[in-house]
C-alpha cells in the first residue's frame, strides 16, 4: 500500500512516501527549487518521491495533507474580525493566496498528480501530524508526546501519549498564546528573519546575559507551574499586523527593534539570552508536568520549537524522562511524514512493534542520491579535475589526511537528509581541533556571521569521553546540546575571563575549539556505522591519525541558500566559496586544480563580524 503525505503553503513544503508502513522517500521542495523555505506546492518533492518508489499516481492508495485548511481559515477570519479594523491590511495581504490555492487543496493536489489519482484525500490535524511524526518513527512502543510550534489550526502546543499503533492528544494550548510565536517575535525584534533566523537567535544567546528574563516573565506572559501561559497581546502585532511586535515593546527593551543587516549590539545578545532562558523554563515546566501526568518514561517531540536543541538538551540533562526522541524534520516539513504515518497506523490500524532501541527514520536519509556514473558524467561535462577512487579505503585515507591538514571538505554521499540538519550526506566537514576553523568556515565558506556556532560529529562509542552524555548515548540527528567534558576544556586566563559579547570568540575553550561554544556547549551529532557508514569509517581513520574522534559538521550550503541536493549544486558551491575539497561519492576534487578556480572576498556586511 502506498501513502503520499504532503505539507504545503505555510513553511517548508515537503512530500513523503510511505510504502507498507516503511518510510520510502521524503524531501523538502526548497532543495529542488533552491528557494529557501519554499512554501509553494511541493511538485518537485512529490515527483521525486514517486520516482524513488517507482510508482505512478494511479498506484497511490491514499494522499494525506498535514493540516485542515478550512479550520485554519476559520481561525484567520475570527482573528481578523476580533481585531477589526486594525487587521484589515493583514487580511488583504493574506486573502489572495487563500482564495487562489489554500481553499482549493483537492484541486491543487489533483493537478500535482496529473489528474491521475482517483483515491481519497485525508486531512489530518496539524498537531496530530506533528505527533504522528514524533511517535510512529520513534524507537518506543509507548511514550509521552509533546508538540510545540507557532500555530497549527488553533493549537500552539499539545501533549498526550502514544501506545503501539495509536496516538492520543489530550491537552492543548491555543492561539494566540504560543511559545513558537513568542520566540519568533524576538527573532524579529533582534533583526533576524522570522521562520529562519530563530537558529541565529539561539546561537547568539550565549554571548549575552539574561537580564531581560524577569521583564519578559513579568510583563509579557503569565507562566504557570505546568508550563502553560497566557501572553499580554498588547505588546504583539502578529494577530492584526504585518510585524511581530509593536512600539510598546520598545519601552521594555531599551529601544526599537534592530534594523536587519545592521551591527549586533550587546543589547541584542542579552535579549537573545533572555528569551532563550524563558523558552527553556517553559520547556522544562511542560516536560515535568507531562511526565507527572502521563507516567511515561519516554518522550517524543515535534513542532518547530523542538528544533531548539539547547532547550532539548536541558530537558535531557535533567533526566525528566529516561529517553527522548525528536523528529529530525520537526517543523512543517515533517508534517508530510506524520500525515502519511497517521493514515497507515491510526486510520488503517496497521500494527507497529518497536524494540526501544532502533527508530524507523532510516537515519533521515530519505532524499535523492546520485551514482558515481551520474557524478562522473556531470564532472566530465564541466571539465572538472578529479580523482576517482575504486577502493573506498584509499578514499577514506586520503580525505582523513586532508581534514587533518585543516582543509575544508564538502561531503556529498548517499541519500540527501530530510529535515533542516545536514547529517553527513550533504555536509561541510573540517578539523574541530583547529582554533581558526570556526571563523574560516563562517566567513570564507558559509559567508555568514562569525558568532554562529558549529556542531560536532563524534563517534558514538566516544561520546561520553568528550561530552557530558551517557556512554553510547545517541544523538544521531543533531537535536541535543550538551556540555563539553570538563577534562577537555582549557583554562581561561584572567584577561579572557573579562571579555564580553563577540569578543568571547577570541578565547580557546577546549581541545576542540571549533565546535565549543562560548558557554562550553556543543550541538552533538553521534555517528554510528549503521546509520552513517561512510562518515563513521572516515572519522575512525581521522581518529587513527590524530587521536581525536570529533570533527566539525555543518550544512553544505552558503548563506541564504538551501542545502545542496545535486552534484551540480555541490560543484557550484565549491567554486563560489573558499572550500578546499569536494567529495562526491567516490570522486575527490581539489579546488586549486579546477579550471578558473579563484579565492573569494568577503562582502562588507559579513566583514563587520571579523574579529582580527
Long-range contacts (C-beta under 8 A, 24 or more apart in sequence): 1-61, 1-62, 1-344, 1-348, 2-53, 2-55, 2-59, 2-60, 2-61, 2-62, 3-60, 3-61, 3-62, 3-63, 3-64, 3-340, 3-343, 3-344, 4-46, 4-49, 4-50, 4-60, 4-62, 4-63, 4-64, 4-340, 5-63, 5-64, 5-65, 5-66, 5-335, 5-336, 5-337, 5-338, 5-339, 5-340, 5-341, 5-343, 6-42, 6-46, 6-63, 6-64, 6-65, 6-66, 6-109, 6-336, 6-339, 7-42, 7-65, 7-66, 7-67, 7-129, 7-332, 7-333, 7-334, 7-335, 7-336, 7-339, 8-39, 8-40, 8-41, 8-42, 8-65, 8-108, 9-39, 9-40, 9-41, 9-69, 9-97, 9-101, 9-102, 10-39, 10-67, 10-332, 11-37, 11-39, 11-195, 11-331, 11-332, 12-37, 12-38, 12-39, 12-331, 12-332, 12-333, 13-38, 13-39, 13-40, 13-41, 13-42, 13-45, 13-332, 13-333, 14-42, 14-45, 14-329, 14-332, 14-333, 14-334, 14-335, 14-336, 14-337, 14-418, 15-42, 15-45, 15-46, 15-48, 15-49, 15-336, 16-49, 16-336, 16-337, 16-339, 16-340, 16-366, 16-418, 17-49, 17-50, 17-52, 17-53, 17-340, 18-337, 18-340, 18-341, 18-343, 18-344, 19-53, 21-341, 21-344, 21-345, 21-350, 21-352, 22-360, 23-137, 23-337, 23-360, 23-361, 23-362, 23-366, 24-49, 24-52, 24-53, 24-366, 25-49, 25-52, 25-53, 25-366, 25-367, 26-329, 26-336, 26-337, 26-366, 26-367, 26-418, 27-366, 27-367, 27-368, 27-416, 27-418, 28-329, 28-333, 28-418, 28-562, 30-562, 31-367, 31-416, 31-562, 31-563, 31-564, 31-565, 32-565, 34-561, 34-562, 34-569, 35-562, 36-196, 36-560, 36-561, 36-562, 37-195, 37-196, 38-562, 41-101, 41-108, 41-112, 42-112, 42-336, 43-112, 46-112, 46-113, 48-367, 48-368, 52-368, 56-116, 57-113, 57-114, 57-116, 57-117, 58-116, 58-117, 58-118, 60-113, 60-117, 60-119, 61-119, 62-119, 62-120, 62-122, 62-340, 62-343, 63-109, 63-113, 63-117, 63-119, 63-120, 63-121, 63-122, 64-121, 64-122, 64-123, 64-124, 64-339, 64-340, 64-342, 64-343, 65-105, 65-109, 65-121, 65-122, 65-123, 65-124, 65-339, 66-124, 66-126, 66-129, 66-332, 66-335, 66-336, 66-338, 66-339, 67-123, 67-124, 67-125, 67-126, 67-129, 67-152, 67-153, 67-335, 68-123, 68-124, 68-125, 68-126, 68-153, 69-102, 69-103, 69-105, 69-123, 70-103, 71-125, 71-153, 71-154, 72-126, 72-152, 72-153, 73-98, 73-102, 73-103, 74-153, 75-151, 75-153, 75-154, 75-175, 79-175, 79-176, 79-239, 79-240, 80-240, 82-239, 83-239, 83-240, 86-240, 86-241, 87-239, 87-240, 87-241, 89-241, 89-242, 90-240, 90-241, 90-242, 93-242, 122-339, 122-343, 122-347, 124-338, 124-339, 124-342, 124-343, 125-152, 125-153, 125-155, 126-152, 126-153, 126-155, 126-335, 127-152, 127-155, 127-158, 127-169, 127-172, 127-303, 128-167, 128-169, 128-338, 128-342, 128-346, 129-334, 129-335, 129-336, 129-338, 129-339, 129-342, 130-158, 130-302, 130-303, 130-327, 130-330, 130-334, 130-335, 130-338, 131-158, 131-160, 131-162, 131-167, 131-169, 131-302, 131-338, 132-167, 132-338, 132-339, 132-341, 132-342, 132-345, 132-346, 133-302, 133-327, 133-329, 133-330, 133-334, 133-335, 133-337, 133-338, 133-341, 134-162, 134-300, 134-301, 134-302, 134-306, 134-325, 134-326, 134-327, 134-330, 134-338, 135-162, 135-167, 135-300, 136-162, 136-165, 136-167, 136-338, 136-341, 136-342, 136-344, 136-345, 136-352, 136-360, 137-327, 137-337, 137-341, 137-359, 137-360, 137-361, 138-162, 138-298, 138-300, 138-325, 138-354, 138-359, 138-360, 139-325, 139-354, 139-355, 139-356, 139-357, 139-358, 139-359, 139-360, 140-298, 140-300, 140-323, 140-325, 140-354, 140-356, 141-353, 141-354, 141-356, 142-296, 142-298, 143-296, 143-298, 143-299, 143-300, 143-325, 144-290, 144-291, 144-294, 144-296, 144-298, 144-299, 144-300, 144-321, 145-169, 145-299, 145-300, 145-301, 146-286, 146-287, 146-290, 146-299, 146-300, 146-301, 146-306, 147-301, 147-302, 147-303, 147-306, 148-179, 148-180, 148-283, 148-286, 148-301, 148-303, 148-304, 148-305, 148-306, 149-178, 149-180, 149-303, 149-304, 149-305, 149-331, 150-178, 150-180, 150-181, 150-184, 150-304, 151-175, 151-176, 151-178, 151-180, 151-181, 156-180, 156-181, 157-286, 157-303, 157-305, 159-286, 159-290, 159-293, 159-294, 160-294, 161-294, 161-296, 162-300, 164-351, 164-352, 164-353, 165-345, 165-346, 165-349, 165-350, 165-351, 165-352, 166-345, 166-346, 167-342, 167-346, 173-228, 173-229, 176-231, 176-233, 176-236, 176-238, 176-239, 177-221, 177-229, 177-230, 177-231, 178-231, 179-229, 179-279, 179-282, 179-283, 179-305, 180-303, 180-304, 180-305, 181-236, 181-238, 181-244, 182-220, 182-221, 182-231, 182-275, 182-278, 182-279, 183-275, 183-279, 183-305, 183-308, 184-244, 185-236, 185-238, 185-244, 185-245, 186-271, 186-272, 186-275, 187-244, 188-243, 188-244, 188-245, 188-257, 189-244, 189-245, 189-249, 189-253, 189-257, 189-258, 189-271, 190-257, 190-258, 190-264, 190-268, 190-271, 190-272, 191-257, 191-258, 191-259, 191-260, 191-261, 191-262, 191-264, 191-268, 192-260, 193-260, 194-244, 198-304, 198-307, 198-308, 199-307, 200-449, 200-452, 201-272, 201-275, 201-276, 202-272, 202-276, 202-308, 202-309, 202-310, 203-451, 203-452, 203-453, 203-517, 204-264, 204-268, 204-269, 204-272, 204-451, 205-269, 205-272, 205-273, 205-275, 205-276, 205-277, 205-310, 206-273, 206-504, 206-517, 206-518, 206-519, 206-521, 207-269, 207-272, 207-273, 207-451, 207-500, 207-501, 207-502, 207-504, 207-518, 208-266, 208-268, 208-269, 208-270, 208-271, 208-272, 208-273, 208-274, 208-501, 209-270, 209-273, 210-270, 210-273, 210-274, 210-276, 210-277, 211-270, 211-273, 211-274, 212-252, 212-253, 212-270, 212-271, 212-274, 212-275, 213-274, 213-277, 213-278, 215-252, 215-253, 215-274, 216-274, 216-275, 216-278, 217-278, 219-252, 220-252, 221-278, 223-281, 223-282, 223-285, 224-285, 225-285, 225-289, 226-285, 226-286, 226-289, 227-282, 227-283, 227-284, 227-285, 227-286, 227-287, 227-288, 227-289, 228-286, 229-282, 261-605, 263-608, 264-449, 264-451, 264-502, 266-500, 266-501, 269-501, 276-310, 276-311, 279-305, 279-308, 279-311, 280-310, 280-311, 280-314, 283-308, 283-311, 283-312, 283-314, 283-315, 284-314, 284-315, 284-318, 284-320, 287-315, 287-318, 287-320, 287-321, 288-320, 291-320, 291-321, 296-321, 297-321, 297-322, 297-323, 298-322, 298-323, 298-324, 298-325, 299-323, 299-324, 299-325, 300-324, 300-325, 300-326, 300-327, 301-325, 301-326, 301-327, 301-330, 302-326, 302-327, 302-330, 302-334, 302-338, 303-330, 303-331, 304-330, 304-331, 304-332, 306-330, 306-479, 307-331, 307-420, 307-479, 309-478, 309-479, 309-480, 309-481, 309-523, 310-481, 310-521, 312-479, 312-480, 312-481, 313-480, 313-481, 313-482, 313-521, 316-480, 316-482, 317-468, 317-482, 324-480, 325-359, 326-477, 326-479, 326-480, 327-361, 327-419, 328-361, 328-364, 328-417, 328-418, 328-419, 328-421, 328-423, 328-477, 328-479, 329-364, 329-418, 329-419, 329-420, 330-419, 330-479, 331-420, 333-418, 333-419, 333-420, 334-419, 337-418, 361-477, 363-423, 363-476, 363-530, 363-531, 363-532, 364-417, 364-418, 364-419, 364-421, 364-423, 364-477, 365-414, 365-415, 365-416, 365-417, 365-418, 365-423, 365-425, 365-531, 366-415, 366-416, 366-417, 366-418, 367-415, 367-416, 367-417, 367-418, 367-425, 367-565, 368-415, 368-416, 368-565, 368-566, 369-414, 369-415, 369-416, 369-425, 370-412, 370-566, 370-567, 370-584, 370-585, 371-585, 372-585, 372-586, 372-587, 374-567, 375-567, 375-584, 375-585, 375-587, 376-587, 378-567, 378-568, 378-571, 379-567, 379-571, 379-584, 379-587, 379-589, 382-571, 383-595, 384-571, 384-589, 384-594, 384-595, 385-589, 385-590, 385-593, 385-594, 385-595, 386-584, 386-587, 386-588, 386-589, 387-587, 387-588, 387-589, 388-586, 388-587, 389-586, 389-587, 389-588, 390-586, 392-534, 392-537, 392-586, 395-583, 395-586, 395-588, 396-534, 396-537, 396-538, 396-541, 397-541, 398-588, 399-538, 399-581, 399-583, 399-588, 400-538, 400-541, 400-542, 400-544, 400-545, 401-545, 402-580, 402-581, 403-429, 403-430, 403-431, 403-538, 403-542, 403-551, 404-431, 404-542, 404-545, 404-546, 406-430, 406-431, 406-434, 406-436, 406-437, 407-580, 407-581, 408-437, 408-440, 408-441, 408-445, 408-578, 408-579, 408-580, 408-581, 409-579, 409-580, 409-581, 409-582, 409-583, 410-556, 410-570, 410-573, 410-574, 410-579, 410-581, 410-582, 410-583, 411-535, 411-556, 411-583, 412-556, 412-564, 412-567, 412-570, 412-582, 412-583, 412-584, 412-585, 413-534, 413-535, 413-583, 413-585, 414-534, 416-563, 416-565, 417-563, 419-477, 420-555, 421-477, 421-478, 421-479, 421-525, 421-555, 422-553, 422-554, 422-555, 422-556, 422-563, 423-476, 423-477, 423-478, 423-525, 423-532, 423-553, 424-457, 424-527, 424-532, 424-534, 424-535, 424-553, 426-555, 426-556, 426-563, 426-564, 426-565, 426-570, 427-535, 427-553, 427-554, 427-555, 427-556, 428-552, 428-553, 428-554, 428-555, 428-556, 428-579, 429-457, 429-551, 429-552, 429-553, 429-554, 430-514, 430-551, 430-552, 431-514, 431-546, 431-551, 431-552, 432-456, 432-512, 432-513, 432-514, 432-515, 432-548, 432-550, 432-551, 432-552, 433-511, 433-512, 433-513, 433-514, 433-546, 433-548, 433-550, 434-513, 434-514, 435-508, 435-513, 435-514, 436-514, 437-514, 437-552, 438-505, 438-513, 438-514, 438-515, 438-552, 439-505, 439-610, 439-611, 441-514, 441-552, 441-554, 442-609, 443-602, 443-606, 443-607, 443-609, 443-610, 444-577, 444-578, 444-600, 444-602, 445-558, 445-577, 445-578, 445-579, 446-554, 446-557, 446-558, 446-559, 446-577, 447-558, 447-559, 447-577, 447-602, 447-603, 447-606, 448-558, 448-559, 448-606, 449-606, 449-609, 450-502, 450-505, 450-606, 450-609, 450-610, 450-611, 451-502, 451-505, 451-609, 453-515, 453-517, 453-522, 453-523, 454-514, 454-515, 454-552, 454-553, 454-554, 455-515, 455-522, 455-523, 455-524, 455-525, 455-552, 455-553, 455-554, 456-512, 456-515, 456-522, 456-523, 456-524, 456-525, 456-550, 456-551, 456-552, 456-553, 457-525, 457-526, 457-527, 457-535, 457-539, 457-550, 457-551, 457-552, 457-553, 458-524, 458-525, 458-526, 458-527, 458-549, 458-550, 459-526, 459-527, 459-536, 459-539, 459-540, 459-543, 459-549, 460-526, 460-527, 460-528, 461-549, 462-543, 462-549, 462-550, 463-524, 463-526, 465-549, 466-512, 466-549, 466-550, 467-522, 467-524, 469-524, 473-526, 474-526, 474-528, 475-524, 475-525, 475-526, 476-525, 476-526, 476-527, 476-528, 476-531, 476-532, 477-525, 478-523, 478-524, 478-525, 478-553, 480-523, 480-524, 481-521, 481-522, 481-523, 481-524, 482-521, 482-522, 482-524, 483-520, 483-521, 483-522, 484-509, 484-510, 484-512, 484-516, 484-520, 484-521, 484-522, 488-512, 489-516, 489-520, 502-609, 502-611, 503-611, 505-611, 506-611, 511-548, 512-548, 512-550, 514-552, 515-550, 515-552, 525-553, 559-606, 576-600
